[in-house]
Amino acid sequence: MSLWSKLFGGGGSSGASAAPPEIHKEFSIYPEPAKEGGGYRVVARIEKEIDGEVKRHDMIRADVCSSLEEAIQTSLHKAKSLIDQQGDAIFD
C-alpha cells in the first residue's frame, strides 16, 4: 500500500492522533506518524483558528524513524520549526 493511500484513507494510522494536541504559538500540533516499512514516516497535522475558521495544514516529511516515539517527537519538532519559519503562511 502506498504512503498516500495510507495517509488518505488506506489505514496505516499509528493511533498517535488520539492524544491531545501540543500547542505552539496558538497552533495545535497533532503528531500522526504513518507506519511505513519497518519504521514510521514523520507526519503531523497543524491547525489554528483564524477569524472563526479552523485552518489545517498536513505536514508530511521524507524522514522515517525506527520507533513510534521517535517519530512523534520528530514530528513535533519539525512542525514547531515550520510554524516558527512560516507562521500563518503555512495555510496559504
C-alpha positions in Angstrom: 0.0 0.0 0.0 1.4 3.4 -0.9 2.1 6.2 1.5 -0.6 8.3 0.0 -3.3 5.7 0.4 -2.2 5.1 4.0 -2.4 8.8 4.8 -5.7 9.5 3.0 -8.0 6.6 3.8 -6.0 3.4 3.4 -5.5 2.7 7.1 -1.8 2.9 8.2 -2.5 5.2 11.1 -0.4 4.8 14.2 -3.1 6.0 16.5 -1.0 8.8 17.7 -3.7 11.4 16.8 -5.8 10.2 19.8 -3.5 12.2 22.1 -4.4 15.8 22.8 -2.5 18.3 20.6 0.6 20.1 21.6 0.1 23.9 21.5 2.8 26.1 20.0 2.3 29.8 19.3 -1.6 29.3 19.1 -1.2 26.4 16.7 -2.4 22.9 17.6 0.0 20.2 16.5 -1.2 16.6 16.2 1.7 14.2 15.5 0.4 11.5 13.2 3.3 9.3 12.2 2.5 6.9 9.4 3.6 3.2 9.5 5.9 2.6 6.6 8.0 -0.4 6.1 10.0 -1.1 9.2 9.5 2.4 10.6 7.3 5.5 10.8 7.2 8.4 8.5 7.2 11.9 10.1 3.7 13.3 9.7 1.7 16.0 11.7 -1.5 17.9 11.3 -1.2 21.6 12.2 -4.4 23.6 12.9 -5.2 27.1 14.0 -8.4 29.0 14.3 -8.3 32.2 12.2 -11.3 34.5 12.0 -13.6 31.8 13.4 -12.5 29.2 10.9 -10.1 26.3 11.7 -7.3 26.2 9.1 -5.4 22.9 8.6 -2.0 22.0 7.2 -0.9 18.4 6.7 2.9 18.2 7.1 4.5 15.1 5.5 8.3 14.7 5.6 10.7 12.3 3.9 12.1 11.4 7.4 11.4 7.8 8.5 12.1 6.9 12.2 12.7 3.5 13.6 10.3 3.9 16.6 6.9 5.4 17.0 8.0 7.5 19.9 11.0 8.9 17.9 8.6 9.7 15.0 6.2 11.5 17.4 9.0 13.7 18.8 10.5 14.4 15.4 7.0 15.3 14.0 6.5 17.8 16.9 10.0 19.3 16.4 9.6 19.7 12.6 6.1 21.1 13.0 7.3 23.7 15.5 10.2 24.7 13.2 7.7 25.1 10.3 5.4 27.3 12.4 8.4 29.4 13.5 9.6 29.8 9.9 6.3 30.4 8.2 3.6 31.3 10.8 0.1 31.7 9.3 1.6 31.4 5.8 1.5 27.6 6.0 -2.2 27.8 5.3 -1.8 29.8 2.0 
